């Protein structure tokens, strides 16, 4: 028996025996449907007619002028239906689950974007939906909790551990162990046991496929740098994937440093983590010397996760992608900057990528091209950012 | 070491209690283990706490957190076992998660297990597909790497059973650890699949709390494993748990040994 789903030394299937046949069945179904023209046609129709793809590649002229360096394009995943890139993966997995005869979707969510997307797909495809969300996050993202309920999903607040994303993942895994036959676990990022990191990446790869084609049309060439925020890393791998073979394209993942990588209140896995095994995969994790997973922190509920997807861990090992850490303060500044500069309010997650772009773009030449993936829109974050700035906003 | 595990199943059905080390402190754990040994435990599972135990229900999750907040570490647990092995001869296996072993250094961890007198190790998040990362080291140091089968293991039982060492942990039900009012899995059929492939002893765990359940389960197999019901006593009695847990173990062991 050999380990499957490896990205270099990372990945694998470190899960209870109870779930093994479920992931094997999922892999077989995926391998069957991924090359099935009818399935792909159905998915493309959903992407285009329901989610509003392709998402725009927008030239941010004011930001480009203001920063005085690279020519900046924004990949507008925030304009997708439900307001984030999460819908790409969810439509793919929900369609797959439906074909597998599953009638119930379960999911974890941090910021609530993946939960909302899953609840949306469940409504669309007439499936039952249960979303696990850290209790702390249900407070930070109350609006998204309401949206999920409005869409017909049941939201279960998770009180264990740090009551954030990692605990929501653990609880969703526990739930899946107890009910497998009618239930698909719609994992929200490029993490967990094989085949999830591959399936989620393939569904998100539409982002880089579009960027490549759109930039070719607008500029006739490849970008010099692609930036995206990284929690588990699904919008980042989606933004990077089709550029991996193009060595001239810098791929930069922006992690959440929280209050700083030299403080314990951080979620920057590549900067502060070490090799470990957790949530079904081998990868880098924030942990102590005994392998106890660290209680990470970020202002962004969506990046507040102590690990990173295994393919990113490999891209870091090989040096193909760079990973940088961005603090809460820098992200909040970028959140406000993009709002005023371009009239685009980014998700606080995406603002981490914008923050690094603000540092990097001025160092690049005017003839160079940068793409920043705006993975989601920031409406959901307004109350939290107002609080961060000392303003009590009642929604 | 694996010889000692075999002895637990010889001539009788085995009763296998579990306790989370360091809940609420390691002195209490030492007293509990000695009390289990004196009251008829045939093999003892020592849980090394993990921050995020994804295969556990709420009872053992909370025990893990209590143990970690009390400052329990892998090294302190190794010291505990060294001390216990001065007088406790019952076979003992660790139950923990892959990351606890991996982050310690798999070889360093497994060689330490052998040195302090452990007999085996159970890693619920290491299925057959990932076993080779740890199994060769376990063989090298004479530590049995215990495999698990579940009600959902269709098509995998024979392969797992043929590669199993020590004993086979038969998960009685879907879901996580925890007390259950009834167990609906077709256990006899699961055990029959194992028997057809291997002579490995089978112990059934997950959901067992009463002598009646233990007896019913052990009737089909070679032993019964009880975790959450004991950990619940540990939570209830705190530092005074050794006595009540001893009484409970005695009652449960009697039910299993009577068969």
Interface residues (C-beta under 8 A of the other chain):
Chain A: X1 X2 X3 X4 X12 X13 X14 X15 X16 X17 X18 X19 X20 X21 X22 X160 X161 X166 X167 X170 X173 X174 X177 X178 X179 X180 X274 X275 X276 X277 X278 X279 X280 X282 X285 X287 X289 X290 X291 X292 X293
Chain B: X50 X51 X52 X54 X55 X57 X58 X61 X65 X68 X73 X74 X75 X97 X98 X99 X100 X101 X102 X103 X104 X124 X125 X126 X127 X128 X129 X130 X131 X132 X133 X147 X148 X149 X150 X151 X152 X153 X154 X155 X156 X159 X160 X171 X174 X175 X176
